[in-house]
């Protein structure tokens, strides 16, 4: 009888140890980096020909530069095993990201508990501290009657909260974060999605201003406001987050 009690006690201790190890395993941190990228946009027949000899009368647009000013990042993840994970970053100052080069004012990296995540939502809290939260820039090649190239600049001044559902690369399976592998979430801004409701007629007839010593089409709350409203309505829909 005493031997039976000892065996039961030993089994209980073993189960507790295994349970403790499993919990510890779910708590182990993994390094996860965040990168930021612009998906450039080209619109117009001019860009569809390699020799650039097509009709330029309708104008041609290219958006290939951008910046993002990030006040904080929220991570909301739900795992198959272990507790769900939520945290908000505590940046001492806003992170300024050059979307064209991928460079940031400082590295954005977090230790996130490993596990299989069935759902991850990333919230970017944009900042208007000394900078516009979002800027997109490019060139409009204006056809007749202008026959010139003109800078185009979209300035978004609202410190908005951008909610993004993260997806694994190629949208296959769950998001698996492992302690011995450095993972990356790439936040992408798709310029084509931002400008989806802006047609060439609007841009060709947009009001121009002098900016940094040159003629430019500025789009903000005060200048070309009708175009600004069309673009601003698409901001959140233009962000994606890809895990790899």
C-alpha positions in Angstrom: 0.0 0.0 0.0 2.8 2.4 0.9 4.6 1.5 -2.4 1.3 2.4 -4.3 1.1 5.7 -2.6 4.7 6.5 -3.4 4.1 5.6 -7.1 1.1 7.8 -7.2 3.0 10.7 -5.6 5.9 10.2 -8.0 3.5 10.3 -11.0 1.9 13.5 -9.7 5.3 15.1 -9.3 6.2 14.0 -12.9 3.0 15.5 -14.3 3.6 18.7 -12.5 7.1 18.9 -13.8 5.9 18.2 -17.4 3.2 20.8 -17.1 5.7 23.4 -15.7 8.1 22.7 -18.6 5.3 23.1 -21.1 4.3 26.4 -19.6 8.0 27.6 -19.6 8.3 26.5 -23.2 5.3 28.8 -24.2 6.9 31.7 -22.3 10.3 31.5 -24.1 10.9 34.7 -26.0 11.7 35.0 -29.7 13.3 37.9 -31.5 10.8 39.5 -34.0 11.8 42.4 -36.2 9.6 45.0 -37.9 10.4 46.4 -41.3 8.5 49.0 -43.4 8.2 49.1 -47.1 6.4 51.0 -49.9 4.9 49.2 -52.8 5.4 51.8 -55.6 2.7 52.6 -58.1 2.8 53.5 -61.8 -0.3 54.6 -63.7 -0.6 55.5 -67.3 0.2 54.1 -70.8 3.6 55.7 -70.7 4.9 53.1 -68.3 3.6 50.2 -70.3 6.2 50.6 -73.1 9.9 50.0 -72.6 10.9 52.7 -75.2 8.6 55.3 -73.7 7.2 56.4 -77.0 3.5 55.9 -76.2 1.0 58.8 -76.3 1.7 61.1 -73.3 -1.5 63.3 -73.8 -3.2 61.7 -70.8 -0.3 62.1 -68.4 1.5 59.4 -66.3 2.0 59.0 -62.6 4.6 57.3 -60.5 4.5 57.2 -56.7 7.8 55.8 -55.4 8.8 57.6 -52.2 7.2 57.7 -48.8 7.8 58.1 -45.0 5.9 56.9 -42.0 6.1 58.4 -38.4 5.1 55.8 -35.8 4.3 56.7 -32.2 3.8 53.1 -30.9 3.0 49.6 -32.0 0.4 47.3 -30.5 0.7 43.5 -30.9 -2.4 41.3 -30.4 -1.8 37.6 -30.9 -3.8 34.5 -30.2 -2.0 31.1 -29.8 -3.0 27.5 -30.2 -1.3 26.8 -26.9 -0.4 29.1 -24.1 -1.9 32.5 -23.2 -2.8 35.1 -25.8 -0.3 37.9 -26.1 -0.9 41.6 -26.1 1.5 44.4 -25.6 2.1 48.0 -26.7 5.6 49.3 -27.5 7.0 52.0 -25.3 9.1 54.2 -27.7 10.9 57.0 -26.1 10.3 59.0 -29.3 8.5 58.3 -32.6 10.1 56.0 -35.1 10.6 57.6 -38.5 10.6 55.1 -41.3 11.8 55.8 -44.9 9.4 53.6 -46.9 11.6 53.9 -50.0 14.8 52.5 -48.4 13.4 50.6 -45.5 15.6 52.5 -43.1 14.3 53.5 -39.7 15.5 56.1 -37.2 16.1 53.2 -34.8 15.6 49.4 -35.0 12.1 48.1 -34.3 12.4 44.7 -32.6 10.5 42.9 -29.8 10.9 39.7 -27.8 7.6 37.9 -28.4 6.7 34.5 -26.7 7.1 31.7 -29.2 4.2 29.6 -30.4 1.7 28.9 -33.2 -0.4 32.0 -33.7 -3.8 31.6 -35.4 -4.4 35.3 -35.3 -2.1 38.4 -35.2 -3.3 42.0 -35.4 -0.7 44.8 -35.5 -1.9 48.3 -34.7 0.3 51.2 -35.8 -0.4 54.4 -33.8 0.9 57.1 -36.2 2.5 60.2 -34.7 2.3 63.8 -35.7 5.2 64.8 -33.5 7.4 67.2 -35.6 6.5 65.2 -38.8 3.6 64.2 -40.9 2.4 60.7 -39.9 2.4 59.7 -43.6 3.9 61.2 -46.7 3.8 59.8 -50.3 5.7 61.4 -53.1 6.4 60.9 -56.8 6.2 62.4 -60.2 3.4 63.3 -62.6 4.5 63.5 -66.2 1.9 65.8 -67.6 1.1 65.5 -71.3 -0.5 68.1 -73.5 -0.8 71.0 -73.0 1.8 71.1 -70.2 4.5 68.7 -71.5 6.4 68.7 -68.3 7.3 66.6 -65.2 5.9 67.9 -61.9 6.5 66.7 -58.3 3.5 65.3 -56.5 3.3 65.2 -52.7 0.6 63.8 -50.4 0.7 64.8 -46.8 -1.5 63.0 -44.2 -1.6 64.9 -40.9 -3.8 62.7 -38.8 -2.2 60.6 -36.0 -4.4 57.7 -36.8 -4.5 54.1 -35.4 -4.0 51.7 -38.3 -5.3 48.2 -37.7 -3.6 45.5 -39.8 -4.3 41.8 -39.7 -1.0 40.0 -40.2 -0.7 37.1 -42.7 2.1 34.5 -43.2 4.0 34.8 -46.4 2.0 33.4 -49.4 -1.0 33.3 -47.0 -0.2 29.7 -46.1 -0.8 28.2 -42.6 -0.4 29.9 -39.2 2.2 32.3 -38.0 4.9 30.3 -36.2 7.3 32.2 -34.0 10.3 30.1 -32.7 12.8 31.1 -30.1 15.8 30.0 -32.2 14.8 31.8 -35.3 14.7 35.6 -35.9 11.4 36.4 -37.6 10.1 39.5 -39.4 6.9 41.3 -39.9 7.0 43.5 -43.0 4.6 46.4 -42.9 3.8 47.4 -46.5 2.0 50.5 -47.8 0.6 49.9 -51.2 0.6 53.3 -53.1 -1.8 51.9 -55.7 -4.4 51.2 -53.1 -4.0 54.7 -51.6 -4.5 56.4 -55.0 -7.1 53.9 -56.3 -9.9 56.5 -56.7 -7.8 59.3 -58.1 -7.9 59.5 -61.9 -5.5 61.2 -64.3 -8.1 64.0 -65.1 -8.1 65.1 -61.4 -4.3 65.2 -61.3 -3.9 67.0 -64.6 -6.3 69.7 -63.4 -4.9 69.9 -59.8 -3.8 73.2 -58.5 0.0 73.7 -58.3 2.1 75.4 -55.7 5.7 76.3 -55.1 7.4 73.8 -52.8 11.1 73.8 -52.0 11.7 76.2 -54.8 9.9 74.2 -57.5 6.4 73.8 -58.9 4.5 70.9 -57.3 1.1 69.4 -56.8 0.6 69.4 -53.0 -2.3 67.3 -51.7 -3.3 67.9 -48.1 -6.2 69.2 -46.0 -5.7 72.7 -47.3 -4.5 72.2 -50.9 -6.3 70.1 -53.5 -8.7 69.0 -50.7 -11.0 67.1 -53.0 -8.2 64.8 -54.0 -7.0 64.6 -50.4 -10.4 63.3 -49.2 -10.4 60.5 -51.8 -6.9 59.4 -50.8 -7.4 59.7 -47.1 -10.4 57.4 -47.2 -8.2 54.6 -48.4 -5.3 54.9 -45.9 -6.0 52.0 -43.6 -7.0 49.7 -46.4 -3.6 50.2 -48.1 -1.6 48.7 -45.2 -0.6 45.0 -45.1 1.6 43.0 -42.7 3.5 40.0 -44.0 5.2 37.5 -41.6 8.3 35.7 -42.7 
